[in-house]
Each structure stands twice: as C-alpha cells, then as structure tokens.
Amino acid sequence: MTSKTSPPAAKILAPGVPIRFIGCDVGKANIVVFDSQSRQTHTIANHLDPLTRFLGGLGENCLVICEATGGYEDLLLQAAILTNQAAHRADARKVKAFIRSFGILGKTDAIDAKALASYGQERYPRLARWQACDTDRDELQTLVLTRRDLVAQRVACDNRLAAPGAAPAVPFLTPLRACLDTQIRAIDTQIERVIKANETFETAVDTLRTIKGVGAKTAAALLALMPELGRLGRQQAAALAGLAPHPNQSGAKDGSRRVKGGRPEIKRLLFMPALSAAKHDQTLAPFYKKLVTNGKKKMVALTAIMRKIIVIANAKLRDALAQAEIKIIAN
C-alpha cells in the first residue's frame, strides 16, 4: 500500500525531517519490514544484534514506525536508541483505522508493514518520537500493573467464595486467597522501596499525596501509569487520562458531551479518590454539590471531580519539578 502523497524533496527539508519511512510489523520471532524508499519488504529476526545492524545502516532523515505488541517491540526500540534512529510506537487502533480508510480488507504482515510506513509518511509531524526508557519507572510500572492483576484475582476469589454453592471450592480458594494477600503485601513493600530509592519519585509521591483522597498506593500508580504528569497542559492531562469531555454536535443537534479515549486505567484509579474528595475536600466538595444541585447526574459530577484531580495533580507536579530543577541549578 502506498500513500497518496509523495514525500517532499530532501533539499527543501529542515535537518531531522524524515524522508524515509520504515514500517515494522513486529512478531515474537521475526519482524517484517517495509522500506518506503526501496519499496521492498523483508524479514529480520527479532533479536538485538540484527536489528541494530539494520537500523544502523539506514542513514539520516529516517523514521521507524511499529505498533505496541505487548513488549515484543522492545528490542526494536532499544536498537533505535542504540543507533540514534528516530522511532515511533503507534497506537494499534489508529493504525487499523488508517488501513480501513483505504478500503483494505486483507491482513498480512506485509500489508501491515506497508501501512505503518504510509502512516508514518502521512502523519510524521504529529508523531511523538520514542525516547530511552527510565529503568526505575519501568520497574515501578511493572510492579503497579502486577499488583493490579493480583488484586483483580483476589476480588474474583472473594466473589466465588461468596457465591451460593461455593462450599466445595472453599478448600482450594482459601489458601489461594491467603497467597494473594501475601504477594500483594510483598509487592507493596517493593513499590515503597523503589520510590524511596529514587528522589524524584519520592518527591512526586509526597506532592500527589497532598491532594485530598490520594493515598500512597494511588500516588504510586499515577506516577507509574501516567509518567507525563507535570509536563502537560491542563487540557492535555485531562485528555490523556480519558477525562476530557468531547462534543457531540451535528446540524441542529447538540448532544451531551462524553468522556472517551485516553487511558481507562487512570479513570478507574481516580474513582475512589473522587468519592473522597466529593465528601471531604474544601474546594471540590462544594463544586460536586453545585453540579448535582444543577441537575447533573452523580456519575457526571464525579467524572468532573476526577478531571479536577488530574488537573490539580499535573499542576502540583509541574511546580515540584520546577523547584527541583531550580535547586539543581543552584547547586
């Protein structure tokens, strides 16, 4: 598949503007690669050495595009960092919508690789470049996500134990429930260690905990799942958290705005803090009551509180980061 528009001539491009696009359809063992310059498709083993050799030979003004594939793309992105090659990890939903917009119904690795290259060629000015990973943040994120999964298993276990006719399962589920409790406590301890070992993390968690309803576990989860906090505008922060209301207007119809998109785990994370803030926060509690009094549904009002919390968290972390940078410069 080719893009309908050709890339601009290299002589009129500013340095760093890509003119060559490499679409990479990532698999567990191999990566299918499409080169927009040669129009050729080939396969590379998904190992660091061959990927580094390939990316190292691409030259300048090149952009590598892949999809998030549950971690199988990590070696490709690591090779891009090692070779100083610009790369973008695309949202799979956006790429699929892009492919459907051309009326393409078939699906092969080669088609996907070409589509990724075309996606990059058409939209590169808006695509964020991949940056080197923060190993401490990666560890924190892994621990937070693992804790979330274990808590979900514990809830499922509790539901099964409370269900009618669960007596035959009690001998099996009771030790499993105890094991889950032990592992969750162990992960909580490790999360605390990771945060205390990193001064930036510790400062961020202390800052987030000044917000009514945000405890240590919620603060750690926000830090892990939304690392961009403190470096965004208020609208960007709300949109990234999936809490920005989007218009629903067509012709004479002007429907209710709805929140959608973003990271759904952030909305789930902020629900309980929003409940607490709606009852006890000196600023947010009156705001919540005003919305409900004006006819807003309670869930809509709580969503507004969640949006307020994420905007406040972003502003507080922004100020904390600025103060930390000032101290570094002063020293």
TADA-V710893 format. One line per field, one symbol per residue. phi: phi as a letter, one per 30 degrees, with the letter a starting at -180 (. if undefined). psi: psi as a letter, one per 30 degrees, with the letter a starting at -180 (. if undefined). A space follows every 10 residues. Layout:
phi=???
psi=???
//
This chain:
phi=.cddcddddd dccdejddbb bcdbccbdcb bdcbcdddic cbcbddbddd ddddddcdid hbbcbbcdbi jddddddddd ddchcdbbcd dedddddddd dcidcdbbdd dddddddded ddbedccddd bedcdddddd dddddddedd dddddddddd ddddidedce dcdddddddd eddddddedd dddddddbdd dddddddddd dejccddddd ddddcbddej bbdddddddd dicddcdbba hddbdddbda iicddddddc ddedddddcb ddcddddddd ddddjddddd dddddedddd dddddddddd dddddddddd d
psi=kllfklklke fgklkfkkfk kjkjjkleel kkkkjfefgk klkkkileee eeeeefgfal hkkkkllkhg fffeeeeeee eeghkklkjl keeeeeeeef fggkfljlee eeeeeeeeee eegefgkkkk lkkjeeeeee eeeeeeeeee eeeeeeeeee eflkgfeffe fefeeeeeee eeeeeeeeee eeeeeffjee eeeeeeeeff kkfjaeeeee eeeefiffkf glleeeeeee fggkkklikj bfkilkkkkl aajffeeeef eeeeeeefef kfeeeeeeee eeeggkleee eeeeeeeeee eeeeeeeeee eeeeeeeeee .
//
